[in-house]
């Protein structure tokens, strides 16, 4: 019998935010929203390119926004967002 995978709390939170339409997909849009002070949290795929990861972490540190590196790769993150492309960076808008 196949074992059911445990879903991490980050993924559960991410699914909820996607349903509420508060997610910003992509590096450019996330960085722009981050610099404008619109994001409360940023998620990175585990295989996010190093240059992008460093840039996001640096800019998030300037505005004190937590960055969470997920266990899923960019393909899984794209599927989770119901997109037909890979997603490496995902931001969550403030309430």
N, C-alpha and C positions, 0 to 999 in steps of 0.2 A: 504494500500500500504506500502510495506516495505521501511524503510528509508535506504539510502545509507550511509555506515560508512565513516567518514572522515578519510583520511590517514594522519598520522602525517608526518612532514617534515623529521624526522629521518628515517622513513621507506622508504620514497621516495629516500633519499640519499643512503640508504643501498641497495635498489634495483638497483640503478644506478651503485654502486660499484661492486655488484655481477655480473652485466652484463659485466663490464669491467675486470672481473676476478682478482680483487685486494683484495679479501677477504681471510682471514685466519681463518679457522674454528677450534674450539676446544681450550680447556684450555692449553694443553701442547704446541701446535704449536704457539698459541698467545703469551704465556709467553716467549717462546724461541725467537720469532721474536721481541718482545718488548725489551728483554734484548740485542738483537743485534742492536737495534735502527732502525728497519725497519718499524715500525708502526706509523701512524699519529693519529689514533683514535681507541678506543675500545668500543664495545657495549656489554652490559650484559643483559641477560633475567631477568625479574622481579623475577623469582623464582630460580635464581642462588644460589647454596649453599653458606652459609655464609663464610666458610673457603676459597672457591675459590674467592669469591667477595673481601674479605679482601686482599688476596694475589695479585690479579690483581690490585686493587686500590693502594696498597703499591708500587708495581713495576712500575706502570704507573706514580705515583708521583715522583719517582726517575728520570725519563727521561722526565717529563713534557708532558705527553700524556693525553688528555682528556678521561674520562670514562663516557659513557652515559648509564644509566639504562633505558631500554625500558619498555613500558607498556605491551608488549607481554611476554608470558611465553616461556619456552624453546621448547615446542612442536610447538608453532606458529612460532618461529624463525627457527626451523628446516624445517618447511613447506615452509617458505618464501625463504629459501636457496635451496629448491627443493631436500631435503635430506629425507631419510626414518628413520632418527634418530633425537633425540633431540639435540639442540645446545644451550649451555648456554653462551658461550663466542665467540665473533666474532671480529677479528681485521681487520683494513683497512690499507693496505700497503701505504707507501709514494709514491708520484709520482716521 
